[in-house]
Amino acid sequence: MQIFISAVNSNIKDLIHQKRTINFHFSIRRIKPASPSSIPSGEEVITRTMADVVKDYDTDELIEYLRRKDLKLKESHFEIFQQEEITGRVFLTTSKKEYRDIGFSFGIASLLSDFAQRTKITILFVLQNRRGVKRAIT
């Protein structure tokens, strides 16, 4: 199943130019696989959530990923990740209460829990050609 998210607003450029707030309305619908003519020759579209990627991270890879996300985490927070051996799979399933139980403040526990939830719904679209070379669709 492929999921496409489409924004319903035809005047986005005008709103940006006027520096106005843009509200997007999303609809998720199930569609048939794309027809061969809509995919570049020799390529296929692969859809994955960011959680599909993060779940395979070991502790060090997860820490590097969180550093890149600029969540304003301190070195002491990453030390807890190391001490508790939190991997990507554990990160995605840990609750706010569990983060509190292992020593995170309420604010950081909320941040991590909310970020993990957003990670589960972030959809990646990747084109893969016949040689296995992948590139993200932007």
ABEGO torsion letter per residue (X at the ends): XBBBBBBBBAAAAAAAAAGBBBBBBBBBBBBBBBBAAABBBGBBBBBBBAAAAAAABBAAAAAAAAAAAGAGBBAAAAAAAAAAGBBAAAAAABBAAAAAAAGBBAAAAAAAAAAAAAAAABBBBBBBBAAGBBBBBX
